[in-house]
């Protein structure tokens, strides 16, 4: 089974100030779902946003400075009620305007890198969108791709795609 070809539209802008980053909105011609992915060298954090109507959901990425240590930040990566907030880093060496590569539109079914952050540790933020018709909803509106489609999706994310609402994948060599 192939992934439904659905074009996702992204609008947004950079924000500056205390919590710099990017704020915007994702939408499409039909309903869709999105997996948020935050990768650091020894772990992949993930979260499933709730199914979106064609009108879409708000997307934001912010760097929240932490008072505990100079130059340390907490990453706040959200789409609707899906969020990643457990990744921290140190020292953003470039202006945040240069970190984001969010296109005006992209196709569902492929992992799209939206930010490569040269912090300590290095952080990569990505989105994997799927048409709502390509997933099944469970009791608590937690979605999973149809089993016949799983082989068409990125293998390293299968545990996330088949899993609950959020989690962390740690490769065996990192434990």
Secondary structure, DSSP 8 states (H G I E B T S, - for coil): ------EEEEEEEEE-STT-EEEEEEEESS-EEEEEEEEETTEEEEEE---B-TT-EEEEEEEEE-TTSTTEEEEEEEETTEEE---EEE---S-GGGTB---SEEETTSEEEEEEE-SBS-EEEEEEEEEGGGEEE-TTS-EEE-GGGGGGS-GGGHHHHHS-SEEEE--GGG-
